[in-house]
Amino acid sequence: MASLTPAPAWIELLDLTRLEAAVGDEDAVTDLCRRARTRYGNVAAVCVYPGYVGLARDLLTDSGIAIATVANFPGGDQRLEQVLAEVGRALRDGATEIDVVVPYRRWLQGDTHSVPALLDRVAEICAGRAQIKAILETGLIPSSAECQALAWACARPGVAFLKTSTGKAGRGATPEAVGDLVRVLASLRDAGRPMGLKIAGGVRTRDQLQCYYEIIVQTLGGGFFQPATLRIGASSLLDELLAAAPHG
Ligand SMILES: O=C[C@H](O)COP(=O)(O)O
C-alpha cells in the first residue's frame, strides 16, 4: 500500500476555504488569511466568497498564495450573464482562481450545451488572468457513468481543474467520485490534454487523505501531488495537518 505523504506536503496543496457568509464575515476571512501562512509553508490558495477577494488580496500581497473565489455558487443555476458579471468583478478585485459551479442540473436534464457554453465564456474572460476550476457537484450526480460524462463535458480549453464539490450539497467528495474523475483525468493526460483535480467538500481527516492518496497515486502517479495539478479544498483540515506535522 502506498503511504501517506507527510502532513506538511498536504498543506501546500490546500485551498484553505471560508465559505460561510457572503457578507459580514471580514474578521473570519482576515483570520483565514493569517492562518494561510503556516510554519510549514503557505497553503496553495485561500478560497472565499467574491465580496472578500479584495480583502484577501490586500492581506496576502507578495505571499504567493492564490486568491480563489466561487461563481455560480452553490446551485450552478444562475443566468450566464450574471455569472460572467460576477467573475468579471472578482477578477478586477484580484481573484487569481475562479471555482465555478457548472449547470449540472440542466446537464442531468439532457441539456448538454450549457456546461461547455458557460465554461467557454468564463474561460474567455479569465484568459491570462485566472485559473478556472469546474465544480461538478459530484455528490448530486446519480451514477458513475454520468459523473465521468460530466467530467468530459467540463474538460474545455482554459479549464485547469475538475473539482468535485461545493461543500454545500450535503454530500461532498467521495472515493467513488474521485475515482471517476481520476479515470477521466488519466484519459485526458494520455490524449495530451492534462488537467488538475480539486477534491473538496467534507474533507476533514488524514484518513480521507490517505484514501484519496491511494486512488490518485495508482493511476496518475506521485508526480501529480503538486499544487499545479492537485488541490484539496477544505475549511476544517488545516488544524489536523498542523497537529500531525513534526514540531520543531
Ligand atoms: O470548496 C471547498 C468547499 O466549500 C469546502 O467544503 P468543506 O467546508 O466541507 O471543507
The ligand as a Gaussian input file, in Angstrom:
#p B3LYP/6-31G(d) Opt

LIG

0 1
 O      -14.577000      24.495000      -1.932000
 C      -14.447000      23.983000      -0.855000
 C      -15.556000      23.532000      -0.026000
 O      -16.560000      24.504000       0.047000
 C      -15.103000      23.199000       1.342000
 O      -16.008000      22.343000       1.937000
 P      -15.880000      21.991000       3.495000
 O      -16.374000      23.205000       4.226000
 O      -16.768000      20.805000       3.681000
 O      -14.460000      21.719000       3.817000

